[in-house]
Amino acid sequence: KTRMGYNQILTEKVDRAFVITLNRPDKLNALNIELLQEVKHAVESVQASKDIRGIILTGSGTKAFAAGADIAEFAQFNVEQGTKMSADGHAVMNSIEQSAKPVIAAVNGFALGGGCELA
């Protein structure tokens, strides 16, 4: 697994699948802005690849796929910041929903809130 310029996720090509691993196990893979942007970028980056037939999304660690939003990051947001974060989150989910490649969630623990939506 490699970081490929990412801080919050790991990516790996396994046979003809592209595996995206949420990599914040100390935070139960809670969704923050950077992680969401990285997932969106990773999903979009393989759309034109003929070598990739599908995408697998999973979480690192033993307890959680994704524990939902990282409330500590969002707690101090004002209305405008919260609205933008929500729109950005929807853009990530839309990139997965509209992917030309099938996306499989390998849920390996808790999938709460936004983590459930991601799955």
PyMOL commands that set and color helices and strands:
alter all, ss='L'
color gray80, all
select helices_A, chain A and resi 25-27+33-45+71-74+79-97+114-118
alter helices_A, ss='H'
color red, helices_A
select strands_A, chain A and resi 9-14+17-22+54-59+64-66+103-106+110-111
alter strands_A, ss='S'
color yellow, strands_A
deselect
rebuild
show_as cartoon
